[in-house]
């Protein structure tokens, strides 16, 4: 019976994928002026192995202050800084977490790191000369919501305009949580945190098999969700409606091979989309033409 249940879920997710693929294509004229109209993207760097990293890269964030990318590694726990062409700049050891899966840049030297083992978010200070960081005893937030071993909170993304943290749960069930009040929490003067679930336009529009990462594109308000198992990026409008897709499949968007295990997603200020795939593969997608009227 369990196998039949999974087959049932898979079947209707495939139907939903086909339906929303059609509707996003039909509504292309409405959205293609957007800075993140995904069908216009093509791969510029494909599957570049990051020299100096050999395994378990997960999560990705862009730091506009440094113009570089940051990812996490879970064995051993580390943060790695990368250039926008996939070159390793440094590796930073992390103490106080066991299984880091996501990272997001907040402001100044502050980052939030998600730890799947403890179902918690940790604040970390990483400056230009930091070689080792400890989150033990520092600000953190635990989320005991639908806790499942190895299927917990994966990606995180900070909304600097509204001081909100978006957190994605991998599966069982798929969830995107929005946490506000963390600006007060960071000041350590007391806090009044509010947690609610981000809602897509309908339950069926979360048609991916899992969720491995996410990133909020603040200029447009679009939320990008990444699925490892579906090998797919889906962009959602602020109202939760899916508006475009970027399949990470062989033959799509110039890809010679399918992205094997996408686990990290970030967008640069120029609109470039960055994807990391385990164990250490780097991808950059660029828009082939500027949005009309931009």
N, C-alpha and C positions, 0 to 999 in steps of 0.2 A: 504493500500500500504506500509506503514511503516513496518508493521509486516512481509510482504512478503520480504521486503528488508533485514531485520535482519535475516530471515530464509535463504535467499540466501547467505549472508555473512557467517553464521554459517556452512552451508552445504559445502562451498568451503574451509573453515578453517579445517573442519574434513578431507576432501580429502587431503589437503596439509599436515596435521599431519600424515596421513597414508603413504603418499608418502615419506616424510622425515624420518619417522621411518624406512621404508624399506631401503632407501639409506644409512642411518647411520649404519644400521646393515650390509649391503653389504660391506661397506667400513671400517668395524671394524679393519681389519688387519693394515690399514694405521694409525689409530689413537689410538689403545689401548695401545701403548707405552707412550702415553701422561700422564702427571701427573693427569689430570682430565678426565679420561675416565669414564663417569658417570655410564654406566651399571655395573661396578665393585664395586659400592658403596652399602653398606648395613647400615641400621639404627642401631646406637649404643645406642642412647638415644631417646626414643619416647614419645612425648607429655607430657613432664615433666612440671607440673605447677610451675611457678617461684614464690616461696613464697615471699610475700611482694609486688608483682605486681598483680593487679586484672583486668586490662583492657587496650586495645588500644596500645599494643606494636607494633611498626612499624619501619622498617628500621633496619639495623644491619651492624656493621663494626668491624674489628679486628684490635687491636692496638698491633703491634709486640713489641713495647717498653715495654708495661705493661703485655703482654701476656693475655689480657682480651678482652671482647666484650663490645660494647656500642650500645644501642638502644634508641629510642625516644618514648615518650608517649604524646598523644595530648590533653588529658583532665584529669588533667591540664597539660600544657606543661612542660615536664621533660626529662632529660637524665638519663638512668640507666646503671650502669656498672655491668657486669656479668662475672662469671668464665666460663671456657670452659665446665664445667659440669652443667651449668644452675643455679648456685647459685647467688643470688643477693648480691652485695657488697655495693652499695650505690645508692642513688637517688639524682639527682642534679636538682634544680628548674631552669627554663629558663624564663627570662623576654624578651619581645620584639618580640615574635612570638605567633601566635594563633593556628596553626594547623601543627606542625612539623610531617613530614612523612618519612624523610630519613636522614641518617647521614653517613659521611665517615671520616675516620682518614686521615690527611694530613701529618704532621710531628710534632715533638716535642710535644707541647700541643695544636696543632691547629686542629680543626675539621670544616667541612662544614655541615650545617643543612639546609635541604630544608623545606620550609613552603608552604603548598598547598594553604593556604588562600590568601597569598600575591603574589604567583607565584615567590618567591624569594629564593635565597641561602644566608645564613648568615654564617660568620666566627665566631667561638666561641673558646675561650681559656679555656681549662679544664685541670687543673693540678691535681696532686695526692691528694691535700687537698681541691679542689674546692667543695663547697656545694651549691652555687648559681651563675648563670652566666647571664649576660645581653648582648643581641646583639643590643640593641637600640643604634643607632648612630655609630655602628661598620661597618666594611667592609661588603658590601652585593652586590648582583647582581640580578636584576629583569629580568624576561623573559616573555614578553608579546607575547607569541607565542601560537596560538590555545588555548587561555585561556577559560576553561570551568569549572564552579563551581563543585568542588568535583570530578573532573576528570583531574587533572592537573599534576604537576611534583611530582613524588613519590620518586623514589630511586636516590641516588647519589653514585658515586664511583670515587676515586682519582687515577690517574695514576702518580706515583711518578717519573717514569723514564722519561716521556715526559711532565710532568707538565700539564696534561690535566684533566678536570673534565667531567665525563660521567654522563648524567642526563636522566632519563627515564620518559616519559609521559605515564600516565595510559591508556588512550584510546581517541577516537574521535579527531585525529587518534592516533594510537600507534606511538611513536617516541622515538628514542635514539639520544640525542644531544651530541656533543663533543665540549667542550669549552676550548680553549687554550689561552695563554697570561696571565693566572691568577697568575703566579709567579711574574710578574711585578705588577699586581694589588695588591697583598698582601704586597708589599713593599711600597705601597702608594706614589709612585714617578711618577705616571702616568701609563697608561696602553694602550695596543693595543689588545683588545680581538677579537678572531675569533671564530665564532660559525658555525659549519656545522653539517649536519645530518649524523650519522653513517648509513651506508648502508649494509644491509644483502645482500647475493648473489643474491637474487631476492625478489620481493615484497611478494611473496607467502610464503617465508621462515620465515616471522613473522606471524606464524599461530596460535598464542595464542589469547585468547579472550580479555585479558588485560595484562598489565605489572605492577607489583607491586614493583619490586626491581631489582637490578642488582649488579654485582661485577666483576671487572676486575682482572683476575689472571695473575699478571705480569710475573711470570717465564715462562709461556707458551704463553702469549698474548691472551689467550682465554677470551671471554666475556660471562658471565653467566647471562641469563635473567630468571626472576622468574615471573610466572603468578599465581595470586590468583584464578581467575575463572577457568582456565584450570588445576590448581593444578599440575604444570609442571615446571621443570628446564631444560633449553636448553643451551648447550654450543656451542659457535660459534668460529670458527677459526679466526685468524686475518684478513683473506680476506672476512669475513662475511658468510662463509659457515657453516650451522649447522652440527655438527659432532657427538653429542651424546645427549641423553635425560635421565632425571631422573624423572619419573612420581611419584607424591606424592599421589598415589592411594592405597587403601586397597589391600594387597596381593603382592604389588610390593616392591622390595628392603627390604623385611622383615617387612614392615609396617603391623600392625594388623588393623589399621583404616586409612582412608583417612585423610590427613592433612587438617583441616577444613577451615582455612583462612590464608594461608601463605603470610606474609607481609615483611619479612626481610630475607636477604641472605648474608652470608659472608663465606670466605674461610680462614682457618688458614695456617700458614707456613708449617705444616706437610701435607697439602692437605685435612684435615678434612673440611667437608661442614656443616655449621650451618644454620638452618632455624628457624625463629620465626613465630608463628601463633597467630593471635588474638584469645582470649584476652591476654593470657600470656603463651603460650605453647612453650616449647623449644625442638628442635630436633638437633641431631648430626649424620651425616653420615660419615662412614669411609670406605676407600678402603680396600677390603678384601685381596688383594695381591699387593705387590709393582710392579710398572711398569717394564716390562722386560728391562734388560739392565741398570736399574737405580742403 
